[in-house]
């Protein structure tokens, strides 16, 4: 508990230091600074500094200050509670919580910049300002992707599914964005709640700390949602009277782990305050960074061109002597006088080696995750069987070659191949499916339906055989950009009768309507 109180105290000191820097750069008096940070013994703001701030400041400055104070309360309350509960669980959950903390600190600095800066005019500037937050977001998602088989997978997904809420600052500040922003935030919180419910269901009778952890994260996200609704309903608000946003690029977040002190030399100087609104008593801002050095500067480029051109004209004016420097070819080296030289063929340049990245063979993978079976990169394997299936399961098969996959039981749907990872010479046996069997971007496939399937869709595929069962005669087959597709129907003698799917259609106009008829070739 003492360690937690010390951590909270350090964060409050760092927040206060950050606030001092922001108010100093905006030209606010020292009394106003004390009014925004100091509190009496009862925890209330003193009266005199508040009156001074109200008398000298503008409504927008007061709103910016309230916005930052509310965000600091979110960090000191729900975020710190989530960090402490993550620490009690430990392991990968605690590691991911540190990345969550980094995101909130980076976003706090981003909001602080918006109170001092005008709105970026280009997307490149906005991307650079958002980069620290984006890097922390990627770390959170990387924890989930790199630990998919972890027993705490639901914990990791709870965090990664909802952490996208912190990208709300990239929405445009317009009235039209209000509905889109709030609906996006709500949808991300609901996605996080889905996995949080899984954690609660799994640990409610085992360890209540996991239940408290899941509830604390949802409480953190809903607190951020309330903050957005109160202060930034239409998107992040920028200061129209602030400095240029480029001034704040690459500034380290105050309070982050890489910042040792508010006056560290690694933090670039803040922009100078407006001279017209400066108030005596405010501390002077640090000096601006030095201008960038000139790279590859030419000392005197205009003096080089005449000298070069004079040398060219001197060579031209040499007349017949210009050929004196040419090498004389001996008669023994002349091919028209030595026919033997013509038969000698020069070897061409050797072909460059094939890049290793193009020839790398990926390992085969068979895994089940979130009601999805993933079968990938199998080659020369005819005994791939999926047995533990359910009616809500979906099977995806990618990048297989010379292999056969058997899917047992009734499932929801099957997809063989996709547009960037096709399958070649692959066989697929399906018992039954309640939706569709999709064949996409494959070469030479064989599909056999042993039960019943309502729809088969073939897209961008070359050469395939579809074997149907007796109870599957009411199937609907859709084809697009495909060739050499045949349907095999069982006969009474146990054999199959082949029926090709037409590849050519004849279009005629009848009563101003297009009529399509398959083209038949008579033998």
Buried (B, 14 or more C-beta within 10 A) or exposed (E): EEEEEEEBEEBBEBBBBBBBBBBBBBBBBBBBBBBBBEEEEEEEBEEEBBEBBEEBBEEEBBEBBEBBBBBBEBBBBBBBBBBBBBBEBEEBBBBBBBBBBBBBBBBBBBBBBBBBBBBBEEEEBBEBBBBBBBEBBEBBBEBBEEBEEBEBBBBBBBBBBBBBBBBBBBBEBEEEBBEEBBEBBEEBBEBBBBBBBBBBEBBEEEEEEBBBBBBBBBBBBBBBBEBBEEBBBBBBBBBEEBBEBBBBBEBBBBBBEEBEEBEEEEBBBBBBBEEEEBBEEBEEBBEEEEEEEEEEEEEEEEEEEEEEEEEEEEEEEEEEEEEEEEEEEEEEEEEEEEEEEEEEEEEEEEEEEEEEEEEEEEEBEBEEEEEEBBBBBBBEEEEBEBEEBEEEBBBBBBBBBBBBBBBBBBBBBBBBBBEEBBBBBBBBBBBBBEEBBBBBBBBBBBBBBBEBBBBBBBBBBBBBBBBBBEEBEEBEBEBEEBEEBBBBBBEEEEEBEEEEBEEEEEEEEEEEEEEEEEEEEEE
